[in-house]
């Protein structure tokens, strides 16, 4: 869990995160806005691939990182 409290991602942000993970080759299934086990595993795999702490936590920071990675492709 993050060191500081932050608001949970909105459903639309979770959908965006799922779409970005799918675009980056991490199959998290359908972008449905639910932070289920497949989405958390996709986040964990992304974190491992990029030498980030692999906690599977879907944060705003993670969403920003995914946006930047997708934009640079």
C-alpha positions, 0 to 999 in steps of 0.5 A: 500500500502507498505510504500516504493516503490517496483517493481511489481511482475513478472507474473511468481511470481504472478503465483507462489503466486497463486499456493502457495495460492491454496496449502495452501487451499485458492482458488484463482482459476487458476494460471494465473498470473493476480492479480485479485480480487480472488487473492487479496482476497486470499492474504487478507485471508492469512494475516488475518489467520496469524495476518498480516495487511490485505491489500491484497497487493501481495508483495515480502515479502508476496511471501517469507512468502508463500514460507516459509509456503508451505515449512514447510508443 
